[in-house]
């Protein structure tokens, strides 16, 4: 239900390509979320492009390295298991309102997903905005230094201007130039 997910879903549907996209509502526990993401990859078949933002970028990094897939990571979390000091306890999903408990097991499960820094700029693109108020973009800049980095001054954690970058995302995913020329972003 995030704004970026909704914009991408709306675009894919408007192009008649909605069946080529999976945007699962992820479980709060990393092990359950990974099972959901693995199922989405399997359902799509082939070599899908992974797109992940924040914690989703961390998951996408793990899955891209595990399966040799391409990924676009938007303001991705780096080593998120190191960022939860003081946050254990009751949490609330911003989109559904569901309450849940963040436990040491959640943090341990995130640590289990850690992979070495990716080294393939042809396979991993990282889109960062320096104004990210939630995550320090420099952590991602350092971790993904061998990847294709796109760093923009300003912005925020939600990644301002995401809609205008959707044609580049679809181009990276391998969609035909003719399709990209037909994209109308005015309704998104």
GROMACS elastic network, one bead per residue, 0.5 to 0.9 nm:
[ bonds ]
;  ai    aj funct       b0    kb
    1     4     6  0.83029   500
    1     5     6  0.63113   500
    1     6     6  0.61085   500
    1    23     6  0.88874   500
    1    25     6  0.77552   500
    1    95     6  0.63947   500
    1    96     6  0.86859   500
    2     5     6  0.52073   500
    2     6     6  0.60914   500
    2     7     6  0.85755   500
    2    95     6  0.75851   500
    3     6     6  0.51095   500
    3     7     6  0.61095   500
    3     8     6  0.86348   500
    3   158     6  0.80886   500
    4     7     6  0.51079   500
    4     8     6  0.61511   500
    4     9     6  0.84812   500
    4    53     6  0.86616   500
    4   158     6  0.78410   500
    4   159     6  0.84550   500
    4   162     6  0.68583   500
    4   163     6  0.77028   500
    5     8     6  0.52256   500
    5     9     6  0.60124   500
    5    10     6  0.84941   500
    5    23     6  0.70211   500
    6     9     6  0.50525   500
    6    10     6  0.59828   500
    6    11     6  0.85231   500
    6   188     6  0.87186   500
    7    10     6  0.51385   500
    7    11     6  0.61775   500
    7    12     6  0.86473   500
    7   162     6  0.85117   500
    7   163     6  0.67797   500
    7   166     6  0.87250   500
    7   188     6  0.58405   500
    8    11     6  0.51507   500
    8    12     6  0.61543   500
    8    13     6  0.85465   500
    8    21     6  0.88666   500
    8   163     6  0.79156   500
    8   166     6  0.72511   500
    8   188     6  0.86804   500
    9    12     6  0.51954   500
    9    13     6  0.60729   500
    9    14     6  0.85089   500
    9    18     6  0.68079   500
    9    21     6  0.73642   500
    9    22     6  0.86345   500
    9    23     6  0.79265   500
   10    13     6  0.51586   500
   10    14     6  0.60582   500
   10    15     6  0.86494   500
   10    18     6  0.82073   500
   10   187     6  0.89126   500
   10   188     6  0.70154   500
   11    14     6  0.50564   500
   11    15     6  0.62705   500
   11    16     6  0.86884   500
   11    17     6  0.84632   500
   11    18     6  0.83188   500
   11   166     6  0.83161   500
   11   183     6  0.79828   500
   11   184     6  0.83421   500
   11   185     6  0.77365   500
   11   187     6  0.89187   500
   11   188     6  0.72797   500
   12    15     6  0.51484   500
   12    16     6  0.62911   500
   12    19     6  0.83778   500
   12    20     6  0.79735   500
   12    21     6  0.73909   500
   13    17     6  0.55162   500
   13    19     6  0.81001   500
   14    17     6  0.74728   500
   14    18     6  0.79175   500
   14   183     6  0.87030   500
   14   184     6  0.88699   500
   15    18     6  0.76392   500
   15   179     6  0.80392   500
   15   182     6  0.85025   500
   15   183     6  0.76245   500
   16    19     6  0.79689   500
   17    20     6  0.55365   500
   17    21     6  0.73779   500
   18    21     6  0.55305   500
   18    22     6  0.82677   500
   19    22     6  0.77159   500
   19    44     6  0.85118   500
   20    44     6  0.66688   500
   20    48     6  0.86859   500
   21    40     6  0.89014   500
   21    44     6  0.76177   500
   21    48     6  0.88622   500
   22    37     6  0.88935   500
   22    40     6  0.61428   500
   22    41     6  0.82029   500
   22    43     6  0.85920   500
   22    44     6  0.76998   500
   23    26     6  0.86347   500
   23    37     6  0.89061   500
   23    40     6  0.81422   500
   24    27     6  0.89722   500
   24    33     6  0.88715   500
   24    36     6  0.70791   500
   24    37     6  0.73308   500
   24    40     6  0.75032   500
   25    33     6  0.85898   500
   25    36     6  0.85828   500
   26    29     6  0.83944   500
   26    30     6  0.86625   500
   26    32     6  0.78235   500
   26    33     6  0.51073   500
   26    34     6  0.84318   500
   26    36     6  0.68947   500
   26    37     6  0.80370   500
   27    30     6  0.72284   500
   27    31     6  0.85561   500
   27    32     6  0.58461   500
   27    34     6  0.87579   500
   27    36     6  0.79848   500
   28    31     6  0.88376   500
   28    32     6  0.75550   500
   28    33     6  0.68274   500
   28    93     6  0.83417   500
   28   100     6  0.77426   500
   28   102     6  0.84389   500
   28   106     6  0.84230   500
   29    32     6  0.54764   500
   29    33     6  0.61495   500
   29    34     6  0.87123   500
   29   102     6  0.83634   500
   29   105     6  0.86105   500
   29   106     6  0.58619   500
   29   109     6  0.79126   500
   29   110     6  0.88288   500
   30    34     6  0.60311   500
   30    35     6  0.86359   500
   30    59     6  0.85447   500
   30   106     6  0.64474   500
   30   107     6  0.85559   500
   30   109     6  0.59700   500
   30   110     6  0.61448   500
   30   113     6  0.86490   500
   31    34     6  0.52117   500
   31    35     6  0.64623   500
   31    36     6  0.88666   500
   31   106     6  0.82708   500
   31   109     6  0.64151   500
   31   110     6  0.81838   500
   32    35     6  0.51476   500
   32    36     6  0.64022   500
   32    37     6  0.87716   500
   33    36     6  0.50811   500
   33    37     6  0.62344   500
   33    38     6  0.86338   500
   33    59     6  0.86520   500
   34    38     6  0.60080   500
   34    39     6  0.84738   500
   34    59     6  0.73958   500
   34    63     6  0.85330   500
   35    38     6  0.51377   500
   35    39     6  0.61947   500
   35    40     6  0.86849   500
   36    39     6  0.51393   500
   36    40     6  0.62909   500
   36    41     6  0.87999   500
   37    41     6  0.62317   500
   37    42     6  0.85818   500
   37    59     6  0.85166   500
   37    60     6  0.88808   500
   37    63     6  0.84304   500
   38    41     6  0.51440   500
   38    42     6  0.62117   500
   38    43     6  0.85995   500
   38    63     6  0.80503   500
   39    42     6  0.50593   500
   39    43     6  0.60388   500
   39    44     6  0.86565   500
   40    43     6  0.50192   500
   40    44     6  0.62594   500
   40    45     6  0.86537   500
   41    44     6  0.52916   500
   41    45     6  0.62680   500
   41    46     6  0.83999   500
   41    47     6  0.82858   500
   41    48     6  0.69576   500
   41    50     6  0.87253   500
   42    45     6  0.51137   500
   42    46     6  0.82105   500
   44    47     6  0.81776   500
   44    48     6  0.68810   500
   45    48     6  0.71810   500
   47    67     6  0.88839   500
   47    68     6  0.86617   500
   47    69     6  0.63254   500
   47    70     6  0.79292   500
   48    69     6  0.69465   500
   48    70     6  0.73668   500
   48    71     6  0.86788   500
   48   173     6  0.76576   500
   49    64     6  0.87169   500
   49    69     6  0.65969   500
   49    70     6  0.51568   500
   49    71     6  0.54156   500
   49    72     6  0.75122   500
   49   172     6  0.82462   500
   49   173     6  0.57029   500
   49   174     6  0.89076   500
   50    57     6  0.88174   500
   50    60     6  0.59752   500
   50    61     6  0.85883   500
   50    63     6  0.82218   500
   50    64     6  0.72142   500
   50    69     6  0.72610   500
   50    70     6  0.62641   500
   50    72     6  0.62835   500
   50    73     6  0.81341   500
   50   173     6  0.89145   500
   51    56     6  0.77344   500
   51    57     6  0.70878   500
   51    60     6  0.66417   500
   51    70     6  0.87817   500
   51    71     6  0.56317   500
   51    73     6  0.59179   500
   51    74     6  0.76639   500
   51   169     6  0.88702   500
   52    55     6  0.74361   500
   52    58     6  0.73937   500
   52    59     6  0.72414   500
   52    60     6  0.55918   500
   52    61     6  0.82867   500
   52    71     6  0.77194   500
   52    72     6  0.65564   500
   52    73     6  0.51075   500
   52    74     6  0.61218   500
   52    75     6  0.86144   500
   52    76     6  0.72359   500
   53    58     6  0.78923   500
   53    60     6  0.85227   500
   53    72     6  0.85163   500
   53    73     6  0.58284   500
   53    75     6  0.58266   500
   53    76     6  0.53935   500
   53    77     6  0.78786   500
   53   157     6  0.88857   500
   53   158     6  0.84396   500
   53   159     6  0.89514   500
   54    57     6  0.51113   500
   54    58     6  0.68108   500
   54    59     6  0.89810   500
   54    73     6  0.79469   500
   54    74     6  0.65670   500
   54    75     6  0.54363   500
   54    78     6  0.85580   500
   54   135     6  0.81283   500
   54   157     6  0.79027   500
   54   158     6  0.88759   500
   55    58     6  0.50055   500
   55    59     6  0.63976   500
   55    60     6  0.85696   500
   55    75     6  0.89444   500
   55    76     6  0.62783   500
   55    77     6  0.52488   500
   55    78     6  0.82979   500
   55    80     6  0.73538   500
   56    60     6  0.59672   500
   56    61     6  0.84701   500
   56    73     6  0.80656   500
   56    74     6  0.86150   500
   56    76     6  0.71076   500
   56    77     6  0.78649   500
   57    61     6  0.60238   500
   57    62     6  0.86174   500
   57    71     6  0.86497   500
   57    72     6  0.78953   500
   57    74     6  0.63871   500
   57    75     6  0.73014   500
   57    77     6  0.62467   500
   57    78     6  0.84569   500
   58    61     6  0.51246   500
   58    62     6  0.64113   500
   58    63     6  0.87672   500
   58    73     6  0.81084   500
   58    76     6  0.59447   500
   58    77     6  0.54949   500
   58    78     6  0.64430   500
   58    79     6  0.78545   500
   58    80     6  0.78143   500
   58   110     6  0.89545   500
   58   113     6  0.83138   500
   58   114     6  0.81876   500
   59    62     6  0.51894   500
   59    63     6  0.62418   500
   59    64     6  0.85205   500
   59   110     6  0.89261   500
   59   113     6  0.76143   500
   60    63     6  0.50642   500
   60    64     6  0.58055   500
   60    65     6  0.84115   500
   60    71     6  0.67123   500
   60    72     6  0.81936   500
   60    73     6  0.72813   500
   61    64     6  0.51281   500
   61    65     6  0.61500   500
   61    66     6  0.84587   500
   61    71     6  0.72806   500
   61    72     6  0.89651   500
   61    73     6  0.76734   500
   61    76     6  0.87591   500
   61   114     6  0.87175   500
   61   115     6  0.77663   500
   61   117     6  0.89609   500
   61   118     6  0.79457   500
   61   124     6  0.83599   500
   62    65     6  0.53850   500
   62    66     6  0.60834   500
   62    67     6  0.86473   500
   62   113     6  0.61294   500
   62   114     6  0.67793   500
   62   115     6  0.61784   500
   63    67     6  0.59267   500
   63    68     6  0.78659   500
   63    69     6  0.74358   500
   63   113     6  0.89826   500
   64    67     6  0.53787   500
   64    68     6  0.52399   500
   64    70     6  0.61029   500
   64    71     6  0.63716   500
   64   123     6  0.84312   500
   64   124     6  0.82053   500
   65    68     6  0.52134   500
   65    69     6  0.68544   500
   65    70     6  0.88211   500
   65   115     6  0.75256   500
   65   116     6  0.88651   500
   65   118     6  0.72829   500
   66    69     6  0.79626   500
   66   115     6  0.88782   500
   68   123     6  0.81762   500
   69   123     6  0.68877   500
   69   124     6  0.84672   500
   70   122     6  0.79575   500
   70   124     6  0.56907   500
   70   125     6  0.81459   500
   70   172     6  0.87844   500
   70   173     6  0.81199   500
   71   123     6  0.64074   500
   71   124     6  0.50227   500
   71   125     6  0.62782   500
   71   126     6  0.82742   500
   71   173     6  0.87925   500
   72   123     6  0.86027   500
   72   124     6  0.60928   500
   72   126     6  0.58273   500
   72   127     6  0.72751   500
   72   169     6  0.75861   500
   72   172     6  0.86583   500
   73    76     6  0.56688   500
   73   124     6  0.75494   500
   73   125     6  0.62001   500
   73   127     6  0.60440   500
   73   128     6  0.83692   500
   74    77     6  0.89491   500
   74   125     6  0.85758   500
   74   126     6  0.60054   500
   74   128     6  0.61211   500
   74   129     6  0.86520   500
   74   157     6  0.87268   500
   74   158     6  0.87538   500
   74   159     6  0.73193   500
   75   126     6  0.73949   500
   75   127     6  0.61292   500
   75   129     6  0.68804   500
   75   132     6  0.75259   500
   75   135     6  0.74651   500
   75   136     6  0.88483   500
   75   137     6  0.68190   500
   75   140     6  0.74982   500
   75   156     6  0.88163   500
   75   157     6  0.64945   500
   75   158     6  0.81471   500
   75   159     6  0.73058   500
   76   126     6  0.77755   500
   76   127     6  0.83045   500
   76   128     6  0.79702   500
   76   135     6  0.80918   500
   76   137     6  0.83492   500
   76   140     6  0.66775   500
   77    80     6  0.57509   500
   77   135     6  0.68733   500
   77   136     6  0.89410   500
   77   137     6  0.89435   500
   77   139     6  0.83899   500
   77   140     6  0.71888   500
   78    81     6  0.85906   500
   78    82     6  0.87146   500
   78   114     6  0.87611   500
   78   135     6  0.86947   500
   78   139     6  0.66112   500
   78   140     6  0.60822   500
   78   143     6  0.73719   500
   79    82     6  0.57514   500
   79    83     6  0.74482   500
   79   110     6  0.80518   500
   79   111     6  0.72717   500
   79   114     6  0.68879   500
   80    83     6  0.51624   500
   80    84     6  0.72003   500
   80   107     6  0.80992   500
   80   110     6  0.70106   500
   80   111     6  0.78225   500
   81    84     6  0.61575   500
   81    85     6  0.88224   500
   81   106     6  0.83695   500
   81   107     6  0.50336   500
   81   108     6  0.70890   500
   81   109     6  0.83364   500
   81   110     6  0.55842   500
   81   111     6  0.55960   500
   82    85     6  0.73092   500
   82   107     6  0.80962   500
   82   111     6  0.83429   500
   83    86     6  0.88026   500
   83    87     6  0.85713   500
   84    87     6  0.51948   500
   84    88     6  0.68477   500
   84   107     6  0.74496   500
   85    88     6  0.71120   500
   86    89     6  0.86919   500
   87    90     6  0.83511   500
   87    91     6  0.82495   500
   87   102     6  0.73948   500
   88    91     6  0.82026   500
   88   101     6  0.73387   500
   88   103     6  0.57105   500
   88   104     6  0.74073   500
   89   100     6  0.80188   500
   89   101     6  0.50293   500
   89   102     6  0.50057   500
   89   103     6  0.65050   500
   90    99     6  0.65950   500
   90   100     6  0.55578   500
   90   102     6  0.61971   500
   90   103     6  0.89336   500
   91    98     6  0.82948   500
   91    99     6  0.55879   500
   91   100     6  0.53565   500
   91   101     6  0.59189   500
   91   102     6  0.65580   500
   92    95     6  0.86829   500
   92    96     6  0.81948   500
   92    97     6  0.57486   500
   92    98     6  0.55128   500
   92   100     6  0.62986   500
   92   101     6  0.86351   500
   93    96     6  0.55495   500
   93    98     6  0.52244   500
   93    99     6  0.64246   500
   93   100     6  0.79739   500
   94    97     6  0.57728   500
   94    98     6  0.80199   500
   95    98     6  0.81869   500
   96    99     6  0.88695   500
  102   105     6  0.80645   500
  102   106     6  0.62567   500
  102   107     6  0.79873   500
  103   106     6  0.53027   500
  103   107     6  0.67699   500
  103   108     6  0.88135   500
  104   107     6  0.50795   500
  104   108     6  0.61138   500
  104   109     6  0.85338   500
  105   109     6  0.59837   500
  105   110     6  0.85702   500
  106   109     6  0.50886   500
  106   110     6  0.63258   500
  106   111     6  0.87671   500
  107   110     6  0.51495   500
  107   111     6  0.63558   500
  107   112     6  0.88124   500
  108   111     6  0.50313   500
  108   112     6  0.63377   500
  109   112     6  0.51103   500
  109   113     6  0.68439   500
  110   113     6  0.53724   500
  110   114     6  0.70689   500
  111   114     6  0.54717   500
  112   115     6  0.85871   500
  115   118     6  0.79818   500
  116   119     6  0.88189   500
  116   143     6  0.87050   500
  117   143     6  0.56645   500
  117   144     6  0.60773   500
  117   145     6  0.83178   500
  117   146     6  0.80560   500
  118   121     6  0.82554   500
  118   123     6  0.89708   500
  118   124     6  0.75513   500
  118   143     6  0.80284   500
  118   144     6  0.63742   500
  118   145     6  0.85593   500
  118   146     6  0.69163   500
  118   147     6  0.68334   500
  119   123     6  0.87772   500
  119   124     6  0.83489   500
  119   144     6  0.76722   500
  119   145     6  0.81548   500
  119   146     6  0.50622   500
  119   147     6  0.60426   500
  120   123     6  0.54550   500
  120   124     6  0.62236   500
  120   146     6  0.65934   500
  120   147     6  0.56038   500
  120   148     6  0.80523   500
  121   124     6  0.53512   500
  121   125     6  0.66914   500
  121   146     6  0.62173   500
  121   149     6  0.82249   500
  122   125     6  0.77155   500
  122   147     6  0.74365   500
  122   148     6  0.71504   500
  123   147     6  0.78024   500
  123   148     6  0.82928   500
  124   144     6  0.85625   500
  124   147     6  0.56720   500
  124   148     6  0.62805   500
  124   149     6  0.86266   500
  125   144     6  0.88047   500
  125   147     6  0.61628   500
  125   149     6  0.59848   500
  125   150     6  0.75007   500
  126   140     6  0.81710   500
  126   141     6  0.83072   500
  126   144     6  0.73276   500
  126   147     6  0.70800   500
  126   148     6  0.61521   500
  126   150     6  0.60574   500
  126   151     6  0.80885   500
  127   148     6  0.85860   500
  127   149     6  0.62040   500
  127   151     6  0.60475   500
  127   152     6  0.79569   500
  127   159     6  0.85273   500
  128   131     6  0.88831   500
  128   132     6  0.80476   500
  128   137     6  0.62710   500
  128   138     6  0.89748   500
  128   140     6  0.79389   500
  128   141     6  0.78970   500
  128   149     6  0.75712   500
  128   150     6  0.61240   500
  128   152     6  0.62337   500
  128   153     6  0.86220   500
  128   155     6  0.87835   500
  128   156     6  0.89757   500
  128   157     6  0.87202   500
  128   159     6  0.76672   500
  129   132     6  0.58372   500
  129   137     6  0.67733   500
  129   150     6  0.84298   500
  129   151     6  0.57446   500
  129   153     6  0.58203   500
  129   154     6  0.58247   500
  129   155     6  0.52900   500
  129   156     6  0.61334   500
  129   157     6  0.73661   500
  129   159     6  0.65292   500
  129   160     6  0.81593   500
  130   133     6  0.85751   500
  130   136     6  0.77025   500
  130   137     6  0.57751   500
  130   138     6  0.80352   500
  130   151     6  0.70881   500
  130   152     6  0.62444   500
  130   153     6  0.51032   500
  130   154     6  0.51640   500
  130   155     6  0.65643   500
  130   156     6  0.72153   500
  130   157     6  0.89316   500
  131   134     6  0.89660   500
  131   136     6  0.84939   500
  131   137     6  0.80304   500
  131   152     6  0.86480   500
  131   153     6  0.67917   500
  131   157     6  0.73065   500
  132   135     6  0.58424   500
  132   136     6  0.65373   500
  132   137     6  0.66157   500
  132   154     6  0.76600   500
  132   155     6  0.64644   500
  132   158     6  0.77793   500
  132   159     6  0.78020   500
  133   136     6  0.73255   500
  133   156     6  0.59642   500
  133   157     6  0.59482   500
  134   156     6  0.80901   500
  134   157     6  0.60226   500
  135   138     6  0.86270   500
  135   139     6  0.80237   500
  135   140     6  0.87299   500
  135   157     6  0.72199   500
  136   139     6  0.58524   500
  136   140     6  0.75591   500
  137   140     6  0.53795   500
  137   141     6  0.61446   500
  137   142     6  0.87209   500
  137   151     6  0.86674   500
  138   142     6  0.60001   500
  138   143     6  0.84260   500
  139   142     6  0.53148   500
  139   143     6  0.61440   500
  139   144     6  0.85210   500
  140   143     6  0.50158   500
  140   144     6  0.57519   500
  140   145     6  0.78832   500
  141   144     6  0.54939   500
  141   145     6  0.55901   500
  141   149     6  0.73252   500
  141   151     6  0.82810   500
  142   145     6  0.51106   500
  142   146     6  0.86756   500
  143   146     6  0.80957   500
  144   147     6  0.53352   500
  144   148     6  0.79962   500
  144   149     6  0.74671   500
  145   148     6  0.77723   500
  145   149     6  0.71750   500
  146   149     6  0.82518   500
  152   155     6  0.74291   500
  154   160     6  0.86311   500
  155   158     6  0.79106   500
  155   159     6  0.59398   500
  155   160     6  0.51877   500
  155   161     6  0.81879   500
  156   159     6  0.53381   500
  156   160     6  0.62924   500
  157   160     6  0.79860   500
  158   162     6  0.83928   500
  159   162     6  0.59210   500
  160   163     6  0.83809   500
  161   164     6  0.56109   500
  161   165     6  0.70258   500
  162   165     6  0.52878   500
  162   166     6  0.67147   500
  163   166     6  0.53770   500
  163   167     6  0.84063   500
  163   185     6  0.69620   500
  163   188     6  0.70866   500
  164   167     6  0.71594   500
  164   168     6  0.84256   500
  164   185     6  0.72599   500
  165   168     6  0.53518   500
  165   169     6  0.63599   500
  165   170     6  0.88667   500
  166   170     6  0.61929   500
  166   171     6  0.84970   500
  166   185     6  0.85338   500
  167   170     6  0.51458   500
  167   171     6  0.60483   500
  167   172     6  0.85910   500
  167   180     6  0.59612   500
  167   181     6  0.84884   500
  167   183     6  0.73888   500
  168   172     6  0.61406   500
  168   173     6  0.85448   500
  168   180     6  0.86254   500
  169   172     6  0.51558   500
  169   173     6  0.62613   500
  169   174     6  0.88718   500
  170   174     6  0.64499   500
  170   175     6  0.57156   500
  170   176     6  0.86275   500
  170   180     6  0.74324   500
  171   174     6  0.51480   500
  171   175     6  0.53315   500
  171   176     6  0.71421   500
  171   177     6  0.72403   500
  171   180     6  0.72212   500
  172   175     6  0.75156   500
  174   177     6  0.88070   500
  175   178     6  0.84936   500
  175   179     6  0.68355   500
  175   180     6  0.72504   500
  176   179     6  0.53975   500
  176   180     6  0.65829   500
  176   181     6  0.89700   500
  177   181     6  0.62252   500
  177   182     6  0.88379   500
  178   181     6  0.52436   500
  178   182     6  0.66980   500
  179   182     6  0.53182   500
  179   183     6  0.68769   500
  180   183     6  0.54057   500
  181   184     6  0.85022   500
  184   187     6  0.71695   500
  184   188     6  0.83965   500
  185   188     6  0.55238   500
